[in-house]
Every structure is written in structure tokens, then in C-alpha cells.
């Protein structure tokens, strides 16, 4: 029933907008949509809220992840990978921003760590509060199994923060060689390796360049131009 309804919606639409290459491929694979009708328009980031992070004087590497506590977000893998980072001798802490059905499970997992005090659960935060956490962050982490886009990723990169993400759809379009690290999904091993790689490159990342490229590709102006082009 749902598929028939979606197909009818696509049939009656002038254009069908996908937010990522992966989503576009998924739509055209599952539904009959004329190629000329499909448009790729990434979600925008509000660069006025998510501003450039100031220089940090952290003695301890600060990692942050933001998202709903749902199975596909794989916060359990992020925590396991972070635990390996600590056991490798790296002085780090992990911020987790969000809430959801797996909250209690995540809390139990954190309490079983050798150093549970190195993980801070912030709960749900609004954009202005998320920015405050991001402005104290060295590296952003996304460990999802699937993402049709990845808004939290471009919010972090708009702050100039390099990111480590799984190749799970949307992030494949977002992360460039000089803005972060892409790793294989659903793997604690590869996520850990990606985080280590990003930490080693921390001093080589150009934070202003990360923000500049992110705003150029996903900022409000380019989003408006893309939508206006479709309407015209």
C-alpha cells in the first residue's frame, strides 16, 4: 500500500528532489521515476547559527556525536570504538548529544566502561546549545548504518570541525579528503581506525577551509539558488 501511494505521489509530481546521491539511486531503483524528474538538492545548514569554532586549547581530545538513540545510529559501536581509543593510550573524552528509545541501553553500556566518566550524555539539545558543545570539539563522529543525508555532519563541518563517518549514504557526498575520514559501516574496528587517523591529522586540518567548503556546498545561499532554479 505504501509503495503504491509513494509511486502515485511521484507520478503526480513535477520534480522529485533527493538530498543525496545514495537516496536518488535508492528511489530510482525502487520506483519508476523518469531521470529528468529527479533532482539532487542537499539539505542546507544555517551557517549563521553554526559558526566557526574558536581555536581550542584542549589538552584532551574532545569527540562529539549527535543523533537520535535508534539502532541505525550505532551509538553502541561509537562507544566501543571510543573505548579502544582510550585503551590505546590517547587522552580523550566523548560527548553524545541526543535522546531516544535506546537511552537506557546506552547508559548501561557507558557504565560498564573502565572510564565511564570520559563519556558525557547531554540529552536533547537545541541548535544554540549544540553549537556550544561543537565549539569545544576536536572531531565529530557519525557511525550510522544508513543516512539519507546527515544534517548533524554539515552542522559540525560548518563549525570547521573535521569528521569521521561511515560510508552509509549521505555522508559519502559530504566528507571530502581534506574535511574528514570515511570508513566502512557497521564495524567497530574501522570506526576506531578512522578516529585514530583523524586524531593524528588534527594539527593538519584547516578549520577555516572546512567551514568555507561546507558553506559553499551546503549553505543557505546555494540551497535557495538550487530551489529557485527548479521553480524557474
C-alpha positions, -999 to 999 in steps of 0.1 A, spaced: 0 0 0 27 24 10 47 17 -22 17 23 -44 9 56 -26 45 67 -30 45 58 -67 13 78 -73 29 108 -55 60 106 -77 38 102 -108 19 134 -99 50 154 -90 67 179 -113 100 172 -97 113 147 -72 141 160 -50 166 137 -33 190 150 -7 219 127 -16 233 106 -44 225 74 -24 189 84 -19 185 93 -55 198 58 -65 175 42 -40 144 60 -53 151 52 -89 158 16 -81 126 10 -61 102 32 -81 95 42 -117 107 78 -118 119 95 -150 155 105 -148 146 141 -159 122 144 -130 149 135 -104 168 164 -88 197 163 -63 194 191 -37 213 185 -4 198 198 28 210 232 39 230 243 70 223 275 89 258 290 89 246 319 110 240 296 139 267 270 133 296 294 133 334 288 131 348 271 162 374 292 180 409 278 185 410 252 212 435 248 240 423 213 249 449 190 265 424 162 260 410 153 226 373 160 225 350 139 203 313 145 197 284 126 182 248 139 177 217 119 168 186 100 178 192 70 200 180 45 174 195 12 162 207 25 128 227 53 145 250 27 161 259 46 192 270 13 207 297 10 181 308 46 187 312 39 224 331 6 217 354 24 192 360 52 218 368 27 245 395 13 221 408 48 216 412 52 254 429 18 257 454 28 230 467 55 254 450 85 239 437 111 263 401 118 251 365 124 260 333 117 242 302 139 241 269 123 230 241 146 222 206 132 217 178 111 231 156 82 221 144 47 227 179 32 233 188 57 260 188 33 289 208 7 269 234 33 261 237 44 297 243 8 308 270 4 282 287 35 293 286 24 330 304 -8 321 334 11 306 367 13 325 364 51 324 327 59 322 334 95 334 351 101 300 316 99 282 291 127 288 254 123 278 240 157 271 204 146 263 184 165 237 198 200 229 186 228 207 208 242 179 222 271 201 232 245 228 246 221 202 269 248 189 283 254 224 293 217 225 307 217 190 328 248 197 347 226 223 350 197 199 381 185 180 365 157 159 329 149 151 318 112 147 289 96 128 286 58 130 253 52 112 243 21 92 222 43 69 218 81 64 198 96 36 218 128 42 234 137 76 225 172 88 245 169 120 275 163 99 273 195 79 265 214 111 297 202 126 317 210 94 301 244 92 319 250 126 351 239 109 353 205 127 368 175 108 346 144 109 348 107 109 318 90 93 307 56 80 301 52 42 263 50 49 248 70 21 246 108 26 280 112 42 296 98 11 286 131 -6 295 153 23 330 143 35 359 153 13 396 142 17 405 174 35 374 177 57 374 142 73 376 104 71 351 79 56 352 43 69 333 11 63 299 9 81 289 -15 109 324 -21 120 339 -12 154 373 -19 140 371 5 111 354 32 131 382 30 157 409 32 129 391 62 114 391 81 147 428 73 153 436 86 118 416 118 123 433 124 157 467 120 141 457 146 114 442 171 139 471 196 136 470 193 97 433 201 92 425 237 81 394 245 101 386 277 82 388 258 50 365 231 62 339 257 71 344 276 38 339 244 17 308 233 37 291 267 35 299 269 -2 283 235 -8 255 234 18 249 270 29 216 289 27 225 308 -5 233 278 -26 203 260 -13 180 289 -23 196 290 -58 190 253 -63 154 255 -53 148 287 -73 163 270 -104 138 242 -101 109 266 -96 120 287 -126 
